[in-house]
């Protein structure tokens, strides 16, 4: 689906009206987003089945986390909110699987944005003893106390909670 769409976009380059080009780009972006969602679901199913082998490598985790968080800056600012990135340098590189770390950070930020309508979203990385702690803090709707026991249930969503899509 994405390949023929890219071919069509290239073929029609210069012949489309601005609103038509915008619609075609929207279809492409949504197709890529859908592909990423499907790949993420496949990754999670492989993790649950124990078929994922992590590839740990020394990483400047503060810089990497700040770079990942900054991908959301324009989206958050366009929504009239503030993104705070608090990732001071760590004493040494941290061994992480960069792909898995990316999924974690982007998923937490995506959820924070989805349920926050005003205020700010803060990404904080700090050294705690011989470990590193990642926090994503927002001024969103929060999770009702009654829903906390179900927090890590697969595909569970709190009912009647206001959220946005993007």
C-alpha positions in Angstrom: 0.0 0.0 0.0 2.8 2.4 0.9 4.9 1.7 -2.1 2.2 2.4 -4.7 1.2 5.5 -2.7 4.8 6.8 -2.9 4.9 6.1 -6.6 1.6 8.0 -7.1 2.9 10.9 -5.1 6.1 11.0 -7.2 4.2 10.7 -10.5 1.8 13.5 -9.6 4.5 15.8 -8.2 3.8 19.3 -9.5 0.4 18.5 -10.9 -1.6 18.5 -7.7 -3.4 21.4 -6.2 -2.1 22.3 -2.7 -5.1 20.8 -1.0 -4.8 17.6 -3.0 -1.1 17.3 -2.2 -1.9 17.8 1.5 -4.5 15.1 1.4 -2.1 12.7 -0.3 0.6 13.5 2.3 -2.0 12.9 5.0 -2.8 9.4 3.6 1.0 8.7 3.4 1.5 9.8 7.0 -1.4 7.8 8.3 -0.2 4.7 6.3 3.2 5.0 7.9 1.7 5.5 11.3 -0.4 2.4 10.8 2.7 0.4 9.7 4.5 1.6 12.9 1.6 0.5 15.1 1.4 -2.9 13.5 5.2 -3.3 13.9 4.9 -2.3 17.5 2.2 -4.8 18.2 4.3 -7.5 16.5 7.3 -6.5 18.7 5.2 -6.7 21.8 3.9 -10.2 20.8 7.4 -11.4 20.3 8.5 -10.0 23.7 5.6 -11.8 25.4 6.5 -15.0 23.6 10.1 -14.7 24.8 11.4 -14.5 21.2 13.1 -11.1 21.5 16.8 -10.9 22.1 17.8 -7.5 23.5 20.9 -5.9 22.0 22.5 -3.9 24.7 25.0 -1.2 23.9 26.7 1.6 25.8 24.6 4.7 25.3 24.7 8.3 26.3 21.2 7.8 27.7 20.6 11.4 28.7 21.3 12.7 25.2 19.4 9.9 23.5 16.4 10.4 25.8 16.4 14.2 25.2 16.6 13.7 21.4 13.6 11.3 21.6 11.6 13.6 23.7 12.3 16.6 21.5 10.5 14.8 18.7 7.3 15.8 20.5 8.2 19.4 21.1 6.4 20.9 18.1 3.3 18.7 18.6 3.1 19.7 22.3 3.7 23.4 21.7 1.2 23.5 18.9 -1.3 22.2 21.4 -0.5 25.2 23.6 1.5 23.3 26.2 5.1 23.2 27.4 7.6 20.4 27.0 10.2 20.3 29.8 13.2 18.0 29.1 15.3 17.5 32.2 18.0 15.0 31.3 21.3 16.1 32.8 24.5 14.2 31.8 24.9 10.8 33.5 28.2 9.8 35.1 28.8 7.0 32.5 27.2 5.4 29.5 24.2 3.1 30.2 23.8 -0.3 28.5 20.4 -0.4 26.9 18.7 -1.8 23.8 18.2 1.5 21.9 15.2 0.2 19.9 13.4 -0.9 23.1 14.3 2.3 24.9 12.9 4.3 22.0 9.6 2.4 22.1 9.3 3.0 25.9 10.1 6.8 25.7 7.9 7.4 22.7 5.0 5.4 24.1 5.1 7.2 27.5 5.2 10.6 25.7 2.4 9.6 23.3 0.2 8.6 26.2 1.1 11.8 28.1 0.1 13.9 25.1 -3.0 11.9 24.5 -4.4 12.6 28.0 -3.0 16.1 28.6 -4.9 19.2 27.3 -3.3 22.0 29.2 -0.1 22.7 31.2 3.0 20.7 30.6 4.7 17.4 30.0 8.1 16.8 31.7 10.6 14.1 30.7 13.1 13.5 33.5 16.1 11.2 33.5 18.2 10.9 36.7 20.8 8.7 38.2 19.5 6.9 41.4 22.3 5.0 43.0 23.6 2.5 40.4 20.4 2.8 38.4 18.8 5.3 36.1 15.2 6.5 36.5 13.0 7.8 33.7 9.9 9.8 34.6 7.3 11.3 32.3 5.1 13.7 34.3 2.1 15.5 32.9 -0.7 17.7 34.0 -3.3 15.4 32.3 -6.4 13.7 33.5 -4.5 11.1 35.5 -5.6 7.6 36.4 -8.4 7.1 38.9 -7.3 5.2 41.9 -9.9 2.5 41.2 -8.2 1.8 37.9 -4.7 1.4 39.3 -4.9 -2.4 39.8 -5.5 -2.8 36.1 -2.7 -0.5 35.0 -0.6 -3.2 33.3 -3.5 -5.2 31.8 -3.0 -5.6 28.1 -5.2 -3.2 26.1 -7.1 -2.0 29.2 -8.3 1.6 28.9 -10.1 3.6 31.6 -13.7 4.2 30.4 -15.1 7.6 29.9 -11.7 9.3 30.1 -11.2 12.3 27.8 -8.4 11.8 25.3 -7.2 13.1 22.0 -6.0 11.4 18.9 -3.3 12.8 16.6 
